[in-house]
Amino acid sequence: MPLTPWRSMWDTRFPSLREEMDRVFEDFFGNTGFTSFAGKNWLPPVDIIDNDRNIMVMMDLPAVNPEDIAVTVMEDTLTIEGERKQRLELRDRDYYRSERMHGFFSRTVSLPGSVLGDKASASYKDGVLTIVLPKSVKETVKEIKISIENAKPAKITARTAKQRRRS
């Protein structure tokens, strides 16, 4: 029995429709920070948590060697690339079912604010990559009072609604 990888309905029945819709949205909205599924072997899920001091990104990367992961921070964009290698080479064997994905992955996400990339930290435990990105401190808004010298107040007259209607 030959090996047949699992593919979703979108991959088998509607590849050109999906690619066309991706192109239409990219042309209209530009790069929105959402990744395209076209041509990707594997797209690990990601959670982004925004709290008062940090932005935390968690990505499920089971069976990935941490040495095969590269994390890049550029302004408000985070890119995580890596590779999950196939552990067993079973070329001469027939698969009953093969659903686990392996190979190269790349995930680029827009962060919800400015971060200090040089102070970021990353850890990998139990198949979960956790990246903590401290938020950059923005300048506080300062209100400036304007002093007015030798100014005379404008003459204000109050008119009632009846007086306004008559004129």
PyMOL commands that set and color helices and strands:
alter all, ss='L'
color gray80, all
select helices_A, chain A and resi 9-12+15-29+66-68+117-119+161-166
alter helices_A, ss='H'
color red, helices_A
select strands_A, chain A and resi 46-50+54-60+69-74+77-84+103-110+121-125+128-134
alter strands_A, ss='S'
color yellow, strands_A
deselect
rebuild
show_as cartoon
